[in-house]
Amino acid sequence: MECHVAGRDMEPGREGGSWFAVSKKGRISTLLNVVGGTFVDMRSRGSIVPEYLTAETSTANHLSDLEARAHEFSLFNLLAVDVRRDGIDVHQISNVGDTRKTFTRGQGFLGIGNHLLGHPTHKVSAGLTRFKDVVGELGRVEAKDELLEQLLSLLKWNKK
């Protein structure tokens, strides 16, 4: 997997999978397992992120292909981001229910968790509110060090 940054699964039999990665081609992806959605004899969800990052097809075509075979995996929520010179598209796809959405830059903030898309838990809603507050207060070049510190603090936040 040719990536700039990626987490790697080292569990025997699942080596090389990833739940988060950023490619040099401007693709970013993260995958969340949906609570209660692990089934026996399913394909590893860890292959979904690397396959997106290395796909030679457009994001829309790749996600259409993924939708067609989403039933092969235990339950998941996926964000697939495509950063291009002319804009940013954020695609949200899940194999829980009939859920696929595409967002373009400027449509606000998005928070997802280990639940049905569009039905955030209290923790996700609270985290999204805190993220909006931090970015609203510090989201400018002059405050980048403090912004980074606050965002890293948010990643460690354990509010439920």
Beta strands, then each sheet from edge to edge (+ up, - down):
strand 1: 5-6
strand 2: 20-22
strand 3: 27-33
strand 4: 76-84
strand 5: 87-94
strand 6: 99-104
sheet 1: 1+ 2- 3+ 4- 5+ 6-
end
